[in-house]
Amino acid sequence: MRTKDELFLWPLSKRENEVLRLVSFGLEFIEISNRLGLTPHTIRYHITNVRRKFNEMNASKHRIVAECFRTGYLNPFERLSV
């Protein structure tokens, strides 16, 4: 089991953190892209980078989020601001 400090091979960028946080709220790529003013393709690119840094290219976005909750990297009780 990985700790919070061992979760990612390399630090996530500010945008990768932001996208991962929005994924943790259950938003779809199109919703995230609208919120951030990016294309859905760019959101997929950031998620691919997160998977690479997580060292699990086949991991679902939900598995990565669950692991982030487990280690304390993301707060499962945080609320999405409108």
Residue, then its C-alpha position, 0 to 999 in steps of 0.5 A: m500500500r502506498t502512502k500519500d507521499e508515495l502515491f504519484l511517481w512525480p508531482l502532479s501539476k496544478r491543472e492535473n490536481e484541479v482535474l483530478r479534484l473535479v473528477s472526484f466530484g463525479l463530473e464528466f469530462i465534458e462538464i470539467s472542460n466547460r468549467l475550466g474552459l478547456t476541450p474534453h480532449t485536454i481533460r483526457y490528456h490530463i487524466t492520462n498524465v495522472r495515470r502515468k504519474f500514478n504508474e497505472m496506465n490501466a487504472s480507472k479514474h475511479r480507482i485513482v480517486a479512491e486511492c487518493f481518498r484512502t491516502g488523504y491526497l484528496n478530501p472525500f468530504e470537500r464540497l464542490s463550489v458552484 
